[in-house]
Amino acid sequence: MISIGLENLADLGSSLKGKRLGLLSNQASTDCKLRHSRDILLAHYGSQLTCLFSPQHGFFSEKQDNMIESDHAKDPVSGLPVFSLYGETREPTSSMFEHLDVLLVDIVDVGTRVYTFLYTMAYCMTAAAEYGKQIVVLDRPNPVGNAVEGNILQEDCTSFVGLYPLPMRHGMTFGELALFINQEFEIGADLQVVPMKGYNSSMLFRDTGFPWVAPSPNMPTPETALVYPGQVIWEGTNCSEGRGTTLPFEFVGAPFWEHDPIMEKLAATDLPGCYLRPLVFQPTSGKWAEEPCVGFQIHVANAVSFLPYRTSIALLQAVMLCYPEEFSYKQPPYEYEFERLPMDLILGDMTLRKGLEQGEAILDLEKKWKPALDEFKDIRQKYLLYDA
């Protein structure tokens, strides 16, 4: 089994001695024995831990959907203040950072550009640089491994689900991302990463031997994380992404879908490593609540060859072309954006959306974004901490 950054606190030596500590975490921030990082820090540093910060979904990951905010609170275990970074503000304020000298970041990520925890960390890094504080990232696995896939975010599509020109699957750990962002975008934070031990970047989460704790309400298993880099795009449509079912993001569909016409369209694109099993499901909440949805479950047969982004945009295009009257995009607001189309923010490139609408072959679309993706791969190489 690997050891994560949280379990390697001793590597920090005496560097935190006498310093006031803050912790950015949520309920998934546990060690291999499921002890929370707050409790471990209290055991190691006692009263030096002065405050907690929580990302989207709240400290206990209790908030179900997007744009459901969390209030500041008091931690019932430690009595410490919990500052919400998904409520009245998404950026730490100077008054919050007055409580600390060092902010420890211990967050479970899912390796996808649109997962907002990444940008909460980035805002904390920016605040640390501005207020003269230190950031220490306690590294954790990227549950979907080191594979890179998708188009690079374009500047006119930046938002809280995409602040930096990353592909949908970036193939980096949180520690590597922090180093990448801090240097490439000149944030200039006083940054340190506590790396993992025994970790290989090609590992998927099940390979690590580490227990999975859901980082957000609709990320119940590592298998959810495998499909999420593609299936998240359905949030920008009137089709159900499986919220309100037992398998969010693995299920996708809508009442107006039909299996055979969609499968006929999909036959034009090679979709390795997975099976799309026809089914009907009935969400208990969210889109199409209590209505039968015709759709598919994505079964990942080979996680190494599986291409979640290709699979989901191919399915999206098939639905667009089969049901032009019934299919529609979700309208704003979406993640604090009140004007631009949510689908553009999720895909990160308006020309990609238009190409899908026009029926352009998926593999041709991939060829267009390949040069920028290759450039990203070259740049990120400087920040990788682990052998493949």
C-alpha positions in Angstrom: 0.0 0.0 0.0 1.1 3.5 -0.7 1.6 6.2 2.0 0.1 9.6 1.2 1.4 13.0 2.1 -0.7 13.2 5.2 1.0 10.0 6.5 4.4 11.5 5.7 4.1 14.6 7.9 7.4 13.6 9.6 9.1 14.6 6.4 8.3 18.2 7.2 10.7 18.0 10.2 10.6 21.0 12.5 9.5 23.4 9.7 6.0 23.8 11.2 7.2 24.3 14.8 5.5 27.2 16.4 3.5 28.1 13.3 -0.3 28.6 13.2 -1.8 26.0 10.8 -4.9 26.0 8.7 -6.3 23.0 6.9 -8.2 22.8 3.6 -10.0 19.5 3.6 -13.4 17.7 3.6 -14.7 14.5 5.0 -12.7 12.4 2.5 -9.4 13.7 3.8 -8.4 10.5 5.7 -5.4 8.3 6.1 -5.2 4.5 5.4 -7.1 3.8 8.7 -9.8 6.4 7.9 -8.6 8.9 10.5 -9.4 12.4 9.4 -6.5 14.8 8.7 -7.9 17.3 11.2 -7.6 14.7 14.0 -4.1 13.7 12.9 -2.9 17.3 12.8 -4.5 17.9 16.3 -2.5 14.9 17.5 0.7 16.1 16.0 0.4 19.9 16.5 -2.3 20.5 19.0 -3.3 24.1 19.4 -1.2 25.1 16.4 -4.2 24.0 14.3 -6.3 27.2 14.3 -8.8 26.9 11.5 -10.3 24.8 8.8 -11.4 25.5 5.2 -13.9 23.6 3.1 -14.4 23.4 -0.7 -17.6 22.8 -2.7 -20.2 20.5 -1.2 -19.2 21.5 2.4 -16.8 20.1 5.0 -18.9 16.9 5.3 -19.6 16.7 1.5 -23.2 17.0 2.3 -24.3 19.5 -0.3 -25.7 17.5 -3.3 -25.5 19.7 -6.4 -23.7 22.6 -8.1 -24.2 26.1 -6.7 -25.6 24.9 -3.4 -23.5 27.0 -1.0 -22.1 26.2 2.4 -22.0 28.7 5.3 -19.1 29.2 7.6 -19.4 27.0 10.6 -17.8 25.7 13.8 -16.3 22.3 13.7 -18.2 20.1 16.3 -15.1 18.0 17.1 -12.4 20.6 17.5 -14.4 23.8 18.0 -12.3 25.5 15.3 -13.9 27.8 12.8 -14.6 26.3 9.4 -14.4 28.8 6.6 -16.5 27.9 3.6 -14.8 28.6 0.2 -18.0 27.8 -1.7 -20.4 30.2 -0.2 -20.3 34.0 0.1 -16.8 33.8 -1.4 -14.7 31.2 -3.3 -11.5 33.1 -2.6 -10.0 33.3 0.9 -10.1 36.7 2.5 -7.3 38.4 4.4 -9.3 38.1 7.6 -9.5 34.3 7.1 -5.7 34.1 6.5 -5.0 36.2 9.6 -5.7 32.9 11.6 -2.7 31.1 10.0 0.9 31.1 9.0 0.8 27.9 6.9 -2.2 26.4 5.0 -2.1 22.6 4.7 -4.0 21.3 1.7 -5.3 17.8 2.0 -8.0 17.2 -0.7 -9.1 14.1 -2.7 -9.1 15.0 -6.4 -10.6 13.1 -9.3 -8.1 14.1 -12.1 -10.6 16.1 -14.1 -10.3 19.8 -15.3 -13.9 20.7 -14.2 -13.6 19.4 -10.6 -13.7 22.6 -8.6 -11.4 21.5 -5.7 -8.5 22.3 -8.0 -9.5 25.9 -8.3 -10.2 26.3 -4.6 -6.6 25.2 -4.1 -5.4 27.7 -6.7 -7.3 30.6 -5.1 -5.7 29.6 -1.8 -2.3 29.7 -3.4 -3.0 33.1 -4.9 -4.1 34.4 -1.4 -1.1 32.9 0.2 1.2 34.7 -2.2 -0.7 38.0 -1.6 -0.8 37.7 2.2 2.7 36.3 2.7 1.6 32.8 3.9 3.0 29.4 3.1 1.1 26.6 1.3 1.9 22.9 2.0 0.1 20.3 -0.2 -0.2 16.9 1.3 -0.2 14.8 -1.9 -2.7 12.1 -2.8 -3.3 9.8 -5.8 -4.9 10.9 -9.0 -7.6 8.1 -9.0 -7.7 8.0 -12.8 -4.0 7.7 -13.3 -1.5 9.6 -15.4 -3.3 9.4 -18.8 -4.0 12.7 -20.5 -7.0 13.2 -22.8 -9.1 16.0 -24.3 -8.9 19.5 -25.7 -7.1 22.4 -23.9 -9.4 25.0 -22.2 -9.6 28.2 -24.3 -9.4 31.6 -22.7 -12.9 32.6 -23.6 -14.3 29.6 -21.7 -12.5 30.2 -18.3 -14.7 29.9 -15.2 -14.7 28.2 -11.8 -14.8 24.9 -13.6 -11.7 25.9 -15.7 -9.3 28.6 -14.7 -6.2 27.3 -16.6 -5.5 25.8 -20.0 -5.7 22.2 -19.0 -7.1 19.2 -20.8 -10.1 17.4 -19.4 -7.9 14.6 -18.0 -4.7 16.2 -16.9 -3.0 13.1 -15.5 -1.4 14.9 -12.5 -1.7 14.7 -8.7 -2.8 17.6 -6.6 0.8 18.2 -5.6 2.0 18.2 -9.2 -0.9 20.5 -10.2 0.1 22.9 -7.5 3.7 23.1 -8.7 2.5 23.4 -12.3 0.1 26.2 -11.7 2.4 28.1 -9.2 5.2 28.3 -11.8 3.5 28.4 -15.2 1.0 31.0 -14.2 3.4 33.0 -12.0 1.4 32.8 -8.8 4.6 32.9 -6.8 3.3 31.2 -3.6 5.7 29.9 -1.0 4.8 26.3 -1.9 5.9 22.9 -0.6 4.6 19.5 -1.5 4.8 16.5 0.8 4.9 13.6 -1.7 3.6 10.1 -1.5 5.7 7.0 -1.1 5.3 3.8 -2.9 3.1 5.5 -5.5 3.4 5.0 -9.3 1.7 7.5 -11.5 0.3 4.8 -13.7 -1.7 3.4 -10.8 -5.5 3.7 -10.8 -7.1 4.1 -7.4 -7.9 0.4 -7.0 -4.2 -0.4 -7.5 -3.1 1.7 -4.5 -4.7 -0.4 -1.8 -6.0 2.8 -0.2 -9.6 3.0 1.1 -11.9 5.2 -1.0 -14.0 7.8 0.7 -16.3 9.8 -1.6 -15.0 13.4 -2.0 -18.3 14.6 -3.2 -21.9 13.2 -2.9 -22.0 11.9 -6.5 -18.5 10.4 -6.5 -19.3 7.2 -4.5 -16.7 4.9 -6.0 -13.4 5.0 -7.9 -15.3 3.6 -10.9 -17.4 6.8 -10.9 -14.2 8.7 -11.1 -13.1 6.7 -14.2 -16.1 7.8 -16.2 -16.4 11.3 -14.8 -13.9 13.0 -17.2 -16.4 12.3 -20.0 -19.8 12.0 -18.3 -19.5 15.3 -16.6 -20.4 17.0 -19.9 -24.0 15.9 -19.4 -24.4 18.5 -16.7 -24.5 21.0 -19.6 -27.6 19.3 -21.1 -31.2 18.4 -20.5 -30.2 14.7 -20.2 -29.7 13.0 -16.9 -26.1 12.3 -15.8 -27.5 9.7 -13.3 -27.8 12.0 -10.4 -30.6 10.7 -8.2 -29.6 7.1 -8.9 -27.3 4.7 -7.2 -24.7 5.0 -10.1 -24.3 8.7 -10.9 -22.3 9.4 -14.0 -22.2 5.7 -14.9 -25.9 6.1 -15.9 -26.9 8.5 -18.6 -30.1 9.0 -20.5 -33.4 10.8 -21.0 -37.0 9.9 -21.8 -36.6 10.8 -25.5 -33.6 8.5 -26.1 -33.9 5.3 -28.1 -31.2 2.6 -27.9 -30.9 1.4 -31.5 -30.6 4.8 -33.3 -27.9 6.0 -30.8 -25.9 2.8 -31.1 -26.0 3.0 -34.9 -24.4 6.5 -34.7 -21.8 5.3 -32.2 -20.7 2.6 -34.5 -18.7 5.1 -36.5 -16.3 5.8 -33.6 -13.9 3.4 -31.9 -14.7 3.4 -28.2 -12.1 1.1 -26.6 -12.2 -0.4 -23.1 -15.9 -0.1 -22.4 -19.4 -1.4 -23.0 -22.5 0.8 -23.2 -25.2 -1.4 -21.8 -28.7 -0.4 -22.7 -31.0 0.2 -19.8 -33.9 2.2 -18.4 -33.5 4.1 -15.1 -35.7 6.4 -13.0 -33.9 9.1 -11.1 -35.4 10.0 -7.7 -34.1 13.6 -7.9 -32.5 16.0 -10.4 -33.3 16.0 -14.1 -36.3 13.8 -15.1 -37.0 12.9 -11.5 -39.5 10.0 -11.2 -39.6 9.6 -15.0 -38.2 6.6 -16.8 -35.1 7.5 -18.8 -33.9 5.4 -21.7 -30.1 5.3 -21.7 -26.9 3.4 -21.0 -24.6 2.3 -18.2 -20.9 2.7 -19.1 -19.1 -0.4 -18.0 -15.3 0.0 -18.0 -13.8 -3.3 -19.1 -10.2 -2.1 -19.6 -9.4 1.1 -17.6 -6.0 1.5 -19.4 -7.4 1.7 -22.9 -10.7 3.3 -21.9 -11.1 6.9 -23.2 -13.9 8.5 -21.1 -13.8 11.9 -22.9 -14.0 10.4 -26.4 -16.8 8.0 -25.3 -19.0 10.7 -23.8 -18.6 13.3 -26.6 -19.3 10.6 -29.1 -22.5 9.7 -27.2 -23.3 13.4 -26.9 -23.0 13.9 -30.6 -25.1 10.9 -31.4 -27.9 12.2 -29.2 -27.6 15.7 -30.7 -28.0 14.3 -34.2 -30.7 11.8 -33.4 -32.9 14.1 -31.4 -32.4 17.7 -32.6 -35.9 18.8 -31.4 -35.8 17.1 -28.0 -32.2 17.7 -27.0 -31.2 21.0 -25.5 -28.4 22.6 -23.6 -28.7 23.6 -20.0 -29.0 27.4 -19.7 -27.1 29.6 -17.3 -26.5 29.9 -14.4 -23.8 27.3 -13.9 -21.0 27.6 -11.3 -21.4 31.3 -10.9 -21.5 32.0 -14.6 -24.7 33.8 -15.6 -24.3 34.5 -19.3 -22.2 31.9 -21.1 -23.5 28.5 -22.0 -22.6 25.9 -19.4 -21.7 23.4 -22.1 -19.0 25.8 -23.4 -17.5 26.1 -19.9 -17.5 22.3 -19.5 -16.1 21.5 -22.9 -13.7 24.5 -22.7 -13.9 25.3 -26.4 -16.9 26.7 -28.3 -15.5 25.4 -31.6 -15.6 21.9 -30.2 -19.3 22.3 -29.4 -20.0 23.6 -32.9 -18.0 20.7 -34.4 -20.1 18.2 -32.5 -23.3 20.0 -33.6 -22.2 19.8 -37.3 -21.5 16.1 -37.1 -17.8 16.4 -37.5 -16.1 13.0 -36.9 -14.8 12.6 -33.3 -11.4 11.4 -34.4 -11.1 14.5 -36.7 -11.9 16.7 -33.7 -9.2 14.9 -31.7 -6.7 15.6 -34.4 -7.4 19.3 -34.2 -6.6 19.5 -30.5 -3.6 17.1 -30.5 -0.9 19.7 -31.1 -2.0 21.8 -28.1 -2.4 18.6 -26.0 1.2 17.5 -26.9 2.5 20.9 -25.9 0.8 20.5 -22.5 2.3 17.1 -22.0 5.8 18.5 -22.7 5.3 21.4 -20.2 3.8 19.2 -17.4 6.8 16.9 -17.6 8.8 19.4 -15.5 6.4 19.0 -12.6 5.9 15.3 -12.4 7.0 13.8 -9.0 6.5 10.1 -9.6 7.8 7.4 -11.9 5.3 6.0 -14.4 
